[in-house]
Amino acid sequence: MIIIKSDREIQLIKEACNKTRETIEYLEEFIKPGITTRKLDALAEEYIHKIGCIPALKNYEGYPNTICASVNDAVVHGIPNDYILKEGDIISIDLSVSYKGYYGDMAKTYPVGNIDKEKQYLIKHTEESLYQGIEQVKPNNRIGDISNAVENYAKKHKLGIVRELVGHGVGIEIHEDPNVPNYGKKGIGPMLKPGMIIAIEPMLNLKGEEIYLEEDDWTIKTQDGSPSAHFEHTVLVTKEGYNILTKR
């Protein structure tokens, strides 16, 4: 069931999204060679508690940590550990914060020091594919319009689309209806209405689309070992179009 949020709920979700963005921005200064993903996770958890919120991913369906830290060929759900980030890596940070029982959701992929041109290309165009999708958010458009815009942009730039994983509704729960795939046809799927809140999150690979699940039962990686990038914003459907709740 797709939930149309009340004005009160929208204000609380906006605040949760602000806190989510603030946390990711706080982590940015620490993303550099020499730090472990476990340390980034500890910093995020400490900061979230400091600002009076709850790390929503921790213990969600058994997930053990505060952030998902996915490095290089890890697409999503990378478990923070003792891996030390090195020059030339890329890392995707995926995070959800709970504020007074409401949720924000955001992800961003970062370079670690200087990265090669292929990884620069991947990050640039994965992020742009997100905004291509967001531009389709307006009343009476459909989810398929978002999906089609992401797919067309990814194909134009010859990037592999992860099809098994999708965006979703967000706000009262971390994951709600509707699903928001990163591929599809225009004019199909649920109609967008003011008060709907969705997380749009392209996950694109430098090369192939195939993925697999690691033995930890969480980390998803590219089958061919090529790097992957992930960007996500929580977006409100308004009467005029959209409002990106996780953007400054």
TAVEN-V148522 format. One record per run of one state. SS is the DSSP state (h for helix, s for strand, l for the rest). FROM is the first residue (numbers start at 0). TO is the last residue. Records with the same first field share a line. If there is no record, write none. Layout:
SS->FROM-TO / FROM-TO
This chain:
l->0-0 / 2-5 / 28-34 / 50-52 / 55-58 / 62-66 / 71-72 / 76-77 / 79-82 / 84-88 / 99-100 / 111-115 / 134-140 / 156-158 / 161-165 / 169-174 / 180-189 / 191-195 / 200-201 / 205-209 / 213-218 / 222-226 / 230-230 / 237-240 / 244-247
s->1-1 / 35-35 / 53-54 / 67-70 / 73-75 / 78-78 / 83-83 / 89-98 / 101-110 / 141-141 / 159-160 / 166-168 / 175-179 / 190-190 / 196-199 / 202-204 / 210-212 / 219-221 / 227-229 / 231-236 / 241-243
h->6-27 / 36-49 / 59-61 / 116-133 / 142-155
